[in-house]
Amino acid sequence: MLKRKWRWIYMLLAVCLISIANPETVSAADAVGEKILVKGTDILTAPRNTVKCGAGKARYDKATKVLTLEDVEITLDEDKYECGVLIYKAGVTVKLVGSNVIRDKQGIVSVDYSIKIKGASGSKLTVETENEGICGAGLRIQSSVIKAVSTNQAGIFSTQDLRIEDSEVTSSGAVSEGSIRAENDIMIIDGSTEIGAGKIICGQTVGIGGKVYSGGKESYNNIECGPSGEVVFSSADYSEVDDAIAEAEELNGDDYTNFELVEEAIDAVDGTKDFRYQSEVDGYAAAIREAIDQLEEKPEEPDEPEEPDGPEEPGDTEEPDEPEEPSNPNPPNPPQPPVTPVTPAEPEKPKTPSVKSESISKMAALNNKAKAGISRGKLKVTWGKVSTAEGYDIYAGICGGKLKLVETVKGNEKSSYVINRIEKKKIDKKDSYKVQVSAYRTVKGKKKIIANSLAFHIAGDSQRNYTNAKSLKIEKTKLTLKKGSLKKIKAKTVKINNRKRLFPQSHIAPQRYYSTNKSIATVSKNGVIKGRKKGTCTIYTVAANGVKKGVKVTVK
């Protein structure tokens, strides 16, 4: 029993020594304990969990972990506190009610923990500080109107991720520190953010889906990312475009003399626009509807004239007498006109398929089984065999760079290849790559490319921001349409890792399309199918990495 007691004492002493030797391993929250200091008073132990702040008050609900600031006025008092609200507790939400003002060395700071700030309707928060205005180890600002001004640091700062949703935020700080700063990712969703003459500084990626202003003017130039980060803008809203295309799908192009106006308007749609160009996207929808309004119906074909009635049948009449035999039974033959010899017509030469239709079938054959992926530090690419090919050229490169020829696979036996290095560098799971395959044959002693695959883009397993497509879900895998009519493919990409994003539109279109037989049905870059002639073909939807799903199309 005594030995066991001393063993516990030794273990406790060891923990204490480790804490002294490595103080960074003990968080500030652990050292202080759970506290929420408002004007230097711990609201967790205050009467009714309420602290009076000027004409307003702060109150805390232990059940919901919500700290409500209602019309608070907090001004620096160096004898009692130097931070308006100091949080040493996990899972706290700061709710804003009414007009709140904090003027102190620091405004709202959460030590070691992430916090959420959420505004009630009509509320606002003004923070004027020497150091960080609003700071947390992970920060989410939602439905709030906030003005944060700092003279020495960033107005808003997160040591982890920062997310601003549907809020009106104005933040300014020291030039070197930035107006808004986060060590990891920053996401701005809807709303507006004013950074004055400062910058948004991010250690990783900035995702922007709301407007950013600099000095009252919309601007996205003052944004800095870390070496592995980038600025990603949210896609524009294409719902009106989809509705306009759906209206066109209800029409049969063969019923109109100028249906090409609708096709041209649909083909003009650029599906890669982000929210900054929403007015252009709305213009696509308006152009499609305008083209529909200008359609002119073909005149009805006149009915074929009815055949006239034949002669009436004769009634009961006497049969005429047979003519008498001539007196000369063998009269001379009358002279015959000269016979012109007929030259037989030459047989029609069989039509040779055009180069275009030939290349289409080869392209489809090459793409049907083509895809790429990274596993265990190796980049594997596969493709479909082209019957007349004599070999395949494999191109690869890092995304953002140029494609380089890495290997030529001779013959038509192999349909896959594993890439270990690109330009003498090993495949890195943290990078993103692109590959493409070309089928060739020899014509008059020279190599001729007869088909190219789509270019496939692949994110490594350890790539921080992006993931690859796992599969595609198609609303309808069988479609029947009339010649001349339109139909849009509705597809959704299933990701391998739901915590990461797919490549943005600016990198590669998330979905591409091709037809196995363009003479039967074609498909636009936006996934709109048009029936050309009677028959059956397959329209494929292809993800960035080559994962695909087919739609069987029957044109009647």
Secondary structure, 3 states (H helix, E strand, C coil): CHHHHHHHHHHHHHHHHHHHHCHHHCCHHHHHCCEEEECCEECCCCHHHEEEECCEEEEEECCCCEEEEECCEEECECCCECEEEEEECCCCEEEEECEEEEEECEEEEECCCCEEEEECCCCEEEEEECCCCEEECCEEEECCEEEEEECCCCCEEECCCEEEECCEEEEECCCCCCCEEECCCEEEEEEEEECCCCCEEECCCEEEEEEEEECCEECCCCEECCCCCCEEECECCCHHHHHHHHHHHCCEHHHECCCHHHHHHHHCCCCCCEHHHHHHHHHHHHHHHHHHHCCCECCCCCCCCCCCCCCCCCCCCCCCCCCCCCCCCCCCCCCCCCCCCCCCCCCCCCCCCCHHHHHHHHHHHHHCCCEEEEECCEEEEECCCCCCCCEEEEEEEECCCCCEEEEEEECCCCCEEEECEECCEECCCCCEEEEEEEEEEEECCEEEEEEECCCEEEECCCCCCECCEEEEEECCCEEEECCCEEEECCEEEEECCCCCECCCCCCCCCCEEEECCCCCEEECCCCEEEECCCEEEEEEEECCCCCEEEEEEEEC
